[in-house]
Every structure is written in structure tokens, then in C-alpha cells.
Amino acid sequence: MNKWRTSITERISYGLSDAADNLVFQMMTTYLLFFYTDVFGLTASEAAILFVVARVADVFESLIIGVMIDKTKSKWGKSRPFFLWYAFPYVIFAVLTFVTPNFLPHTGKLIWAYVTYLGLGFFYTAVNLPITSILPTMTDNERETTLLGVIRQFFGSSVQFIVGTFTIPLVVLFGRGDQQKGFLGTIILFSIISLALILNTFFHVRERFTDKTISHQPLKEVWNMLKQNKPWMVISVVIFLYWLTTSIRNQTTIYYFKYVIKNEGLVSWANGFTFTALIGVVSIYFVSAKIGKKRTMQIGIVAGFIGQAIIAAAAYGESVPLIFAGVFINSIGNGFIIGLVSIMIADTIRYGTSMGIQAEGVLASTDDFGVNLGLGLGGLITAGTLDLAGYHSNQVQSAGAISAINLNYGLIPLALYVVMFLVLLMYNETKIEKAVNVQKN
């Protein structure tokens, strides 16, 4: 067993990088669609088109940032300097995205939404992708890599719980009846904290395992390696499916409780039960040591499916306690899934290195690629189905609109868990382990 390389300070600082990004990211995934339709003043169809355009752009941006990382030569390494270079523009665009420019006509506001949201997507990728790409360079100890991934997701999931639980109360506190001011005050608070945590990561993490002889390969060689890296392809699809599932359900949560249950205040309670994701995240380190990462993720998908099945049944039955129970179980499963993502990507990066190509930037871009594509398609499905069903903001909804809300909140995510499980069956963990061990020896 290779010795451990990272200090406690470095591990905590690495984990806090995901907490930093999640403060803004969870605001985007959970509340931005609602903000655009019910606060900012866009129609559901305008928001749907915006989400699609932004996510298509982000898909290309993920690859661009990945290539930029692999081409970077600095005294700080390949991934680490991105935390310093892009932290400030990231939080600035986060704040601007939640500014409502009422002095502009509707077309001007729509342009504002495009510019700020597209900018936020680019800079989010620039500070988030390095979290994944830097991981396999911090240590060559597989168990330490798993621990770092667990710590990262522990902080990320903790912030997901914080944002989900406290955003609406903070909007009420800062806005005092004005949701425009409330959302702006909340994102300013989150952005200040995010900036401090991203810079803290830059100052305390280190890249130790970069093979300079194979770390700056031509794109043609990298592409040839990617075509042979089937585990990377599989985990990329799983990531996309996970975020598609999460996006559709999370963005529908506030609509469900506002228009079906008719109690918007229960959103914070429902999101509060997502704290159980921490159970799944922490369990990864121990469970994966006994049964492997693939089987551990399969357990997470099954638990996520069971919890989502309960949510779906409860949604149609309008049973709030049962919804809370479903979120409780579903979040445990999601903790397993999302906690393993960066760890398994790190394995595929090492697998690529065994082929003579160290391209952690491009390979890690699949994480943000999957996130962006999943969020984009999820936003399109959610906003598109609401628009087609006749949704109108801040009004009593028709039976068709209620059906669309229930479909997005319950049944569509349920079906996606099944697809996720089937795709993961093609992940060959044994092949990765053999290749990496041969390289080490």
C-alpha cells in the first residue's frame, strides 16, 4: 500500500471546494427556474429555451476548460491555478444572475438573463472541473483517493442540505415580502462565502503526481485514448442520467408544494430531509472497501429508486409525510451515487494514464459535461412540459398543469433510476484495477 500524502488541512480544504461551488450550484438547480418564471418575469417557454441554450454552451465549455487544464503549465500545476484565476468572476456572475433589472423592457431582461446565466455557466465549469481533475494528482493511494472523494462530497452534500433548507427562509428574511430583494440578498451571502472557500482551496491543495512526459499530449492522442476508455464512457452516461434525474425532481419541488399542496413553506422541510445523503456519502469509504465501488454505487441506485417510488406514490396521493419519508431514503441512495462519481472518474483518469496519456482535464470534463447536459435537458423537460400543459405563474393551475408537475416530480425520475442501473452494469472495475496495478509495478 502506498503511503498517504495529504494532511488534514489539505483534505478539509479540498472538500470545502465542493461546498463553495454548491452554495451557488444548488441555488441554480433548485430555485433558478422558479426565480425566472415567478420572480424575474420570464415565461416558462422562455426559461426552457434559455436552459437549453445555456446547457448546450456548457457542454462545449466543459471540453474547452478540460483542454485548458491539460495545456496549462504553471508553478502551481495544471488544475490548481484555476481556483485562483476564476473565483472572482464566478461569484460576480452568480450575483448578477439573480439581479432583476426592472429598468429594462422585457426583451432587455431576457438578454440580461442570457448573458448572466451563460457567463455563470462558464465560470462555474472553470472552478468546478478542477476539483475533479486535481484529485488523482494529489495522491497515488487508492484508499486516500476514496477518502478525499468522500470528504469532498460530505461537504458538498452538507451545503446542498443548507441551501435546500435555508434558502426560502433567507429570501423571506432579506426580502421582507419582496422576493427580488430576497433572492439577491441570499445569493450575495452565498457568493461571499463561496469566494473565501475557493481561495482557501487554492492555497492549501497540492498536485504531486503529474508525469510531465505524458501530461501534455496532442488532442489526437487524447481522443484515441478516450475511444478505448470504456469505463470512462459508462461513468459519463451515469453522471448525465443522475443529474437529469436530480434536475427534473429538484426544479419541480417548489412547484409541487406551491401549486399542489398549496404550502410553499414546506419546500424547506422537504429539502431538509436530504441531509441523509451524508449517510450514503460517509458509508462509501467502508462499503467500497468490502464490495468495490461499482457494487456500492449499484446499492445507491437501488436505494434512490425505492425512495423515488415512495415520492411518486405520495405525490399523487398528496401525502406530505410519505413524501418526506421518500426523500429521506432517496437521499441516502443519492449520497452513494454522487459521492462515488469523482472517485470513479479518478480511476478512469489513472486507467488512461496506464495507456500512456495523462489527460485529467479532458477526462474530468465528463463530470461537468454530464452535469450541464443533465441540467439542460432537465430544465427543458420541466419547463417544456409545464408550458405545454398550460402553466401560468402565480395562478391557480389547470388539471393539465398539475399532472405535468406530478409527472416531473414523481414518475420521470423513477424511470431514469432504472436506466441508470442498466448502464452501470457495463462498467468494468476489474479491468481498471488490473491495468493500474500493472502500471504501478
C-alpha positions in Angstrom: 0.0 0.0 0.0 1.4 3.4 -1.0 1.8 5.8 1.9 -0.7 8.6 2.5 0.3 12.0 1.1 -2.3 14.6 2.2 -2.6 16.4 5.6 -5.8 17.0 7.4 -5.8 20.7 6.4 -5.4 19.8 2.7 -8.2 17.2 2.9 -10.6 19.7 4.5 -9.6 22.4 2.1 -10.2 20.1 -0.9 -13.6 19.1 0.5 -14.6 22.7 1.0 -14.1 23.4 -2.7 -17.2 21.5 -3.4 -19.0 23.2 -0.6 -18.1 26.5 -2.2 -19.4 25.6 -5.6 -22.6 24.0 -4.2 -23.6 27.2 -2.5 -24.3 28.7 -5.9 -24.9 25.5 -7.9 -27.8 24.3 -5.6 -29.4 27.7 -6.0 -29.3 27.2 -9.8 -30.6 23.7 -9.8 -33.3 24.1 -7.2 -34.6 27.7 -7.4 -33.4 29.3 -10.6 -36.3 28.1 -12.8 -38.8 29.3 -10.2 -36.9 32.6 -9.9 -37.1 33.1 -13.7 -40.8 32.3 -14.0 -42.3 33.6 -10.8 -39.9 36.4 -9.7 -37.8 37.6 -12.7 -40.7 37.6 -15.1 -39.9 35.1 -17.9 -42.4 32.8 -19.3 -41.9 29.0 -18.9 -41.1 28.6 -22.6 -38.5 31.4 -22.5 -36.9 29.8 -19.5 -36.9 26.4 -21.2 -35.2 27.8 -24.3 -32.6 29.7 -22.1 -31.8 26.5 -20.2 -31.3 24.5 -23.4 -29.0 27.2 -25.0 -27.0 27.5 -21.7 -26.5 23.8 -21.3 -25.5 23.3 -25.0 -22.9 26.1 -24.5 -21.8 24.5 -21.2 -21.3 21.1 -22.9 -18.7 22.7 -25.1 -17.3 24.8 -22.3 -16.6 21.6 -20.3 -14.4 20.3 -23.0 -12.8 23.7 -23.5 -11.9 24.0 -19.8 -10.7 20.4 -19.8 -8.3 21.1 -22.7 -7.2 24.4 -21.0 -6.3 22.4 -17.9 -4.3 19.9 -19.8 -2.5 22.7 -21.7 -1.7 24.7 -18.5 1.9 24.9 -17.4 2.4 26.9 -14.2 4.3 26.9 -11.0 1.1 25.8 -9.3 0.4 22.8 -11.6 -2.4 22.2 -14.2 -5.6 22.3 -12.2 -4.8 24.3 -9.0 -4.4 27.8 -10.6 -8.0 27.7 -12.0 -9.3 28.2 -8.4 -7.4 31.5 -8.2 -8.0 32.7 -11.8 -11.7 32.2 -12.0 -13.1 32.5 -8.4 -13.8 36.2 -8.6 -15.7 36.3 -12.0 -17.6 33.2 -10.8 -19.1 34.8 -7.8 -19.7 38.1 -9.7 -21.8 36.4 -12.3 -23.6 34.4 -9.6 -24.8 37.7 -8.1 -25.7 39.2 -11.5 -27.8 36.2 -12.4 -30.1 36.9 -9.5 -30.4 40.6 -10.2 -33.8 41.6 -11.7 -33.2 44.7 -13.9 -36.7 46.1 -13.9 -35.4 49.3 -15.6 -35.2 47.2 -18.8 -38.0 46.2 -21.1 -38.9 42.5 -21.3 -36.6 41.9 -24.2 -33.7 43.6 -22.3 -34.4 41.4 -19.3 -34.3 38.3 -21.5 -30.9 39.4 -22.9 -29.7 40.1 -19.3 -30.8 36.6 -18.3 -28.9 35.0 -21.3 -25.7 37.0 -20.7 -25.5 36.4 -16.9 -26.6 32.8 -17.0 -24.3 31.8 -19.8 -21.4 33.6 -18.0 -22.2 31.9 -14.8 -22.2 28.5 -16.5 -18.7 29.1 -18.0 -17.1 30.3 -14.8 -18.8 27.5 -12.7 -17.2 25.0 -15.0 -13.8 26.8 -14.6 -13.8 26.5 -10.8 -15.7 23.1 -10.5 -14.0 20.9 -13.1 -10.5 21.3 -11.4 -12.0 19.8 -8.2 -12.3 16.5 -10.1 -9.2 16.8 -12.3 -6.8 17.5 -9.4 -7.9 14.5 -7.3 -5.8 11.8 -9.0 -2.7 14.1 -8.8 -3.0 14.6 -5.1 -2.2 11.0 -4.1 -1.4 7.7 -5.7 -3.0 5.8 -2.8 -6.4 4.4 -3.8 -7.9 4.4 -0.3 -6.7 8.0 0.2 -8.4 9.0 -3.1 -11.6 7.4 -1.9 -11.3 9.3 1.4 -10.7 12.6 -0.4 -13.7 12.0 -2.6 -15.9 11.2 0.4 -14.7 14.3 2.2 -15.5 16.4 -0.9 -19.0 15.0 -1.2 -19.6 15.2 2.6 -19.1 19.0 2.4 -21.0 19.2 -0.9 -24.0 17.3 0.4 -23.9 19.3 3.6 -24.2 22.5 1.6 -26.9 21.0 -0.6 -28.9 20.5 2.7 -28.1 24.0 3.9 -29.2 25.7 0.6 -32.3 23.5 0.2 -33.4 24.1 3.8 -32.4 27.8 4.4 -32.8 29.5 1.0 -36.5 30.3 1.3 -36.2 31.5 4.9 -33.3 33.7 3.9 -35.3 35.0 0.9 -38.0 36.0 3.4 -35.5 37.5 5.8 -33.7 39.6 3.2 -36.7 40.4 1.1 -39.4 41.1 3.8 -42.1 40.4 1.2 -40.0 41.3 -1.9 -38.7 38.1 -3.4 -36.5 40.0 -5.9 -34.6 41.6 -3.0 -34.7 38.3 -1.0 -33.1 36.2 -3.7 -30.5 38.8 -4.4 -29.5 39.1 -0.7 -29.3 35.4 -0.4 -27.1 34.9 -3.4 -24.8 37.7 -2.2 -24.3 36.0 1.1 -23.7 32.6 -0.5 -21.3 34.1 -3.1 -19.1 35.8 -0.4 -18.7 32.5 1.5 -18.1 30.7 -1.8 -15.3 33.0 -2.8 -13.5 32.6 0.5 -13.7 28.8 0.3 -12.5 28.6 -3.3 -9.4 30.7 -2.5 -8.8 28.6 0.6 -8.7 25.5 -1.6 -6.1 27.2 -3.9 -3.8 28.0 -1.0 -3.9 24.6 0.6 -4.1 21.8 -2.0 -1.1 20.4 -4.0 -0.6 18.5 -7.2 2.1 15.7 -6.6 1.6 13.1 -9.3 1.9 14.6 -12.7 4.1 12.7 -15.2 5.5 15.5 -17.3 6.4 13.1 -20.1 2.8 12.2 -20.8 0.8 15.1 -19.3 0.6 17.4 -22.3 -0.3 15.1 -25.2 -1.8 16.2 -28.5 -5.6 16.2 -28.7 -5.4 13.5 -31.4 -3.7 11.1 -29.0 -6.0 12.0 -26.1 -9.0 11.3 -28.4 -7.6 7.9 -29.3 -7.3 7.1 -25.6 -10.8 8.2 -24.9 -12.2 5.8 -27.6 -10.5 2.9 -25.7 -11.5 4.0 -22.3 -14.9 2.3 -22.0 -15.2 2.7 -18.2 -14.9 6.5 -18.7 -17.8 6.4 -21.3 -20.0 4.4 -18.9 -19.5 6.6 -15.9 -20.0 9.6 -18.1 -23.5 8.4 -19.1 -24.3 7.5 -15.4 -23.3 11.1 -14.4 -25.6 12.5 -17.1 -28.5 10.3 -16.0 -28.1 11.2 -12.3 -28.1 14.9 -13.0 -31.0 14.6 -15.4 -33.0 12.8 -12.6 -32.0 15.3 -9.9 -32.7 18.3 -12.1 -36.2 17.3 -13.1 -37.2 16.5 -9.5 -35.5 19.4 -7.7 -36.8 22.0 -10.1 -40.3 20.7 -9.7 -40.2 20.5 -5.9 -41.2 24.2 -5.3 -43.9 24.0 -8.0 -45.3 20.8 -6.3 -45.6 22.3 -2.9 -46.8 25.7 -4.1 -49.5 24.6 -6.5 -50.4 21.0 -5.5 -50.0 21.1 -1.7 -50.6 24.9 -1.6 -47.9 25.4 1.0 -44.7 26.8 -0.3 -43.2 26.8 3.2 -42.9 23.0 3.1 -40.2 23.2 0.5 -37.6 23.8 3.1 -38.9 20.9 5.2 -38.8 18.5 2.2 -35.3 19.7 1.2 -34.2 19.3 4.9 -34.6 15.6 4.6 -31.8 15.5 2.0 -29.3 15.6 4.9 -29.5 11.8 4.8 -27.3 11.9 1.7 -24.5 12.2 4.2 -25.2 8.7 5.4 -24.6 7.4 1.9 -21.5 9.5 1.4 -19.8 8.5 4.7 -20.7 4.9 4.1 -18.8 4.8 0.8 -15.3 4.6 2.4 -16.3 1.5 4.3 -18.7 -0.3 1.9 -16.5 0.2 -1.2 -13.5 -1.4 0.7 -15.6 -4.6 1.0 -17.6 -4.9 -2.2 -15.9 -2.4 -4.6 -17.1 0.9 -6.0 -19.4 -0.4 -8.8 -21.5 -2.6 -6.4 -21.5 0.3 -3.9 -23.0 2.6 -6.5 -25.5 0.0 -7.5 -26.7 -0.1 -3.9 -27.1 3.6 -4.1 -29.1 3.5 -7.3 -31.5 0.8 -5.8 -32.0 2.9 -2.6 -32.6 6.0 -4.8 -35.2 4.1 -6.8 -37.0 2.9 -3.7 -37.1 6.4 -2.2 -38.3 7.9 -5.5 -41.0 5.2 -5.8 -42.3 6.4 -2.4 -42.1 10.0 -3.5 -44.1 9.2 -6.7 -46.8 7.4 -4.9 -47.0 10.1 -2.2 -47.1 12.9 -4.8 -50.2 11.5 -6.5 -51.8 10.8 -3.1 -50.7 14.3 -1.8 -49.3 12.7 1.4 -46.6 15.1 2.7 -45.3 12.7 5.5 -44.8 10.0 2.9 -43.0 12.4 0.6 -40.6 13.3 3.5 -40.0 9.5 4.0 -39.3 9.1 0.3 -36.9 12.0 0.3 -35.2 10.5 3.4 -34.5 7.2 1.6 -33.8 8.6 -1.8 -31.2 11.0 -0.5 -29.2 8.1 1.2 -29.0 6.4 -2.2 -28.1 9.7 -3.9 -25.3 10.1 -1.4 -23.7 6.8 -2.6 -24.1 7.8 -6.2 -22.8 11.3 -6.2 -20.1 10.6 -3.6 -18.6 7.9 -5.9 -18.6 10.0 -9.1 -15.3 11.9 -8.7 -13.6 8.8 -7.2 -14.6 6.6 -10.2 -13.6 9.4 -12.7 -10.2 9.5 -10.9 -10.0 5.7 -11.6 -10.7 6.3 -15.3 -8.0 9.0 -15.4 -5.5 6.5 -14.0 -6.7 4.0 -16.5 -6.0 6.5 -19.2 -2.5 7.1 -17.7 -1.9 3.3 -18.0 -2.4 3.8 -21.7 0.3 6.5 -21.8 -1.9 9.6 -21.7 -2.4 11.7 -18.6 -5.3 14.0 -19.6 -7.0 14.6 -16.3 -8.6 17.8 -17.6 -10.4 16.3 -20.6 -11.3 13.1 -18.7 -12.6 15.1 -15.7 -14.6 17.3 -18.0 -17.1 14.5 -18.3 -18.3 15.4 -14.8 -19.2 18.9 -15.7 -20.3 17.7 -19.1 -22.8 15.3 -17.5 -23.9 17.9 -15.0 -24.5 20.6 -17.7 -26.2 18.2 -20.2 -28.4 16.7 -17.4 -29.4 20.1 -16.1 -30.0 21.5 -19.6 -32.2 18.6 -20.7 -33.8 18.5 -17.2 -34.7 22.2 -17.4 -36.1 21.7 -20.9 -38.2 18.8 -19.8 -39.5 20.5 -16.7 -40.2 24.0 -18.2 -41.3 22.5 -21.5 -43.9 20.1 -20.1 -45.2 22.9 -17.8 -45.5 25.2 -20.7 -47.2 22.6 -22.9 -49.6 21.8 -20.1 -50.7 25.4 -19.8 -48.8 26.5 -16.7 -49.2 30.2 -15.7 -47.2 31.6 -12.8 -48.8 32.8 -9.7 -52.3 31.5 -10.7 -54.5 28.5 -9.9 -53.2 25.8 -12.1 -55.3 23.7 -14.5 -55.6 19.9 -14.1 -53.1 19.5 -17.0 -50.5 21.7 -15.3 -50.9 19.7 -12.1 -50.5 16.5 -14.0 -47.3 17.8 -15.5 -46.0 18.8 -12.1 -46.7 15.3 -10.7 -45.1 13.6 -13.7 -41.9 15.6 -13.3 -41.8 15.2 -9.5 -42.6 11.5 -9.4 -42.6 9.3 -12.4 -39.9 10.6 -14.8 -37.1 10.4 -12.2 -38.3 6.9 -11.2 -37.8 5.6 -14.7 -34.4 7.3 -15.0 -33.1 5.3 -12.0 -33.8 2.1 -13.9 -31.9 3.3 -16.9 -29.0 4.4 -14.7 -28.7 0.9 -13.1 -28.7 -0.8 -16.5 -26.0 1.5 -17.9 -23.7 0.9 -14.8 -23.8 -2.9 -15.5 -21.3 -2.2 -18.3 -18.7 -0.6 -16.0 -15.7 -3.0 -15.8 -14.0 -2.2 -12.5 -11.7 -5.3 -12.6 -10.2 -4.2 -15.9 -9.3 -0.8 -14.4 -7.7 -2.3 -11.3 -5.5 -4.7 -13.4 -4.3 -2.0 -15.7 -3.4 0.4 -12.9 -1.7 -2.3 -10.9 0.4 -3.3 -13.9 1.5 0.3 -14.3 2.5 0.7 -10.7 4.5 -2.4 -10.7 
